[in-house]
Every structure is written in structure tokens, then in C-alpha cells.
Amino acid sequence: MLLLLLAGFFVLEPLGIPVSAIAALGAGILFAVAKRGRVINTGKVLRGAPWQIVIFSLGMYLVVYGLRNAGLTDYLTTVLNMLAERGLWAATLGTGVLSAFLSSIMNNMPSVLVGALSIDGSAATGTIKEAMIYANVIGCDLGPKITPIGSLATLLWLHVLAQKHITIGWGYYFRCGITMTLPVLLVTLAALALRLSFNQP
């Protein structure tokens, strides 16, 4: 079944069928199969699902698109243009740190989309634009480790731990997250800038 789902992504998406619809159909079929069997208690699965996290994630998308309509991407584009004017290193480090900050406070999934839209609307070209695109991905991948709300996976994991009566405070998580994430983020962005500097004329 999972192989059919994977094949569906490759076959149906080019036909204009959204990935979300394919995934929902696959989930529905798997759930129906599980419900007919006796191995999995589907009622317990539904009751134990972290629905509040699902609602939170949907809410974040609504907030982000609202901010976009309010001019957030235009403001970010202005900031990115200023960074691009200062050269490759400033563009790479600045974009990565900015993306990491945004993804840590409003979740990485919408943040990477907002960053991509802002970069696309900027005046950056060539190697500098390439660096900003990669830096946005890096920042949105590492930045969520700073706060618990930065990543859906983190929220799900904390939910599972809470069910096991293991509580991790937000303050402790933030201290550990920022201590471990910032050095890795800066080193990765510096390595990216160094690598792309060889592509410049």
C-alpha cells in the first residue's frame, strides 16, 4: 500500500492532482484497512491523536498568509535586497539567520514558503540569489530547533513524551536549542558562502 501511495505521488501530481489529496486518499484507505482488521484499535488511535497540534499548524498557515497579505514578504524583500547589496557573505549569513529566526517563532513549513516568496521578489541575481535560496532552506531547517513551536515534529515528540509523563520545559528546551543550533547554523552558512564564492567571477 505504501508503495502504491509513493507511486501515486509521482504519477498523479503531474496530472494536476494535489499532493495533499493523494496523501489524504492513501491515509483513508490505510485507516479503512486497519479498521477492518483486529490488530489496530483505530478508535484509540483517533482519541490519542494530537488534534490540538493539527489545529495549531493550520492556524499558523492562516496567520502567515495573513501577514503576507499585510506586507510581510514586501518588508522581507526590502531586507534581503539590503543584504544582497553587501555581497555574498552578508547575503548568505543574513538570509540564513533571518530564516532561522522566523522559523523558530512561526514554524518552519510556512517560513520556508515566505522566505522563498521574498527571495523571488528580491533584486538578487546569479550566485547571490542562489546563496540566498540555499541559506533560506538551511535556516528553516536548523532554526526550528531553537524553540518547541518551530517544528511540527518537535511538537509531536513533546506530546508523546507528555503522555509518558516526561515533561520538558520551554525554558530548558530554548537554552539547549540555542546553544546547540547557533554554532551549527553559522558554520553551515559560512561553509555555503565559502563554497559559492568559488563560483563568482
Residue pairs with C-beta under 8 A, 6 or more apart in sequence:
1 26
1 29
1 30
1 33
4 26
5 22
5 23
5 26
8 22
8 25
8 26
9 19
9 22
12 22
13 19
13 22
31 42
34 40
34 42
34 45
35 42
48 163
50 155
50 156
50 159
53 152
53 155
53 156
53 159
56 149
56 155
57 107
57 109
57 152
60 106
60 107
60 109
60 110
61 109
61 110
63 106
64 72
64 106
64 110
64 111
64 113
64 114
65 110
67 114
68 114
68 117
72 114
73 114
73 117
73 118
73 121
74 121
76 98
76 114
76 115
76 118
77 118
77 119
77 121
77 122
79 94
79 98
80 91
80 94
80 95
80 98
80 118
80 119
80 122
80 124
80 132
81 122
81 123
81 124
83 90
83 91
83 94
83 95
83 132
84 90
84 91
84 122
84 123
84 124
84 128
84 129
84 132
86 94
87 128
88 127
88 128
88 131
88 193
88 196
88 197
88 200
89 193
89 197
91 124
91 128
91 131
91 132
91 135
92 131
92 132
92 134
92 135
92 189
92 190
92 192
92 193
92 196
93 135
93 186
93 189
93 190
93 193
95 115
95 119
95 131
95 132
95 135
95 136
95 139
96 135
96 136
96 138
96 139
96 185
96 188
96 189
96 192
97 139
97 185
97 186
97 189
98 115
98 139
99 111
99 112
99 115
99 135
99 136
99 138
99 139
99 140
99 143
100 139
100 140
100 142
100 143
100 146
100 181
100 185
101 139
101 143
102 111
102 114
102 115
102 139
102 140
102 143
103 111
103 112
103 139
103 140
103 143
103 144
103 150
104 143
104 144
104 145
104 146
104 147
104 149
104 150
105 147
105 149
105 150
106 149
107 144
107 149
107 150
107 151
107 152
108 140
108 141
108 143
108 144
108 150
108 151
109 152
111 140
111 143
112 136
112 137
112 140
115 136
115 139
115 140
116 133
116 136
119 129
119 132
119 133
119 136
122 129
122 132
124 132
127 196
127 199
127 200
130 196
130 199
131 192
131 193
131 196
134 192
134 196
135 189
135 192
138 185
138 188
138 189
138 192
139 185
139 189
142 181
142 184
142 185
142 188
143 150
143 181
143 185
144 150
144 151
144 154
145 151
145 154
145 177
145 180
145 181
146 174
146 177
146 178
146 181
146 182
147 170
147 173
147 174
147 177
148 154
148 155
148 158
148 168
148 170
148 173
148 174
149 155
158 168
161 167
161 168
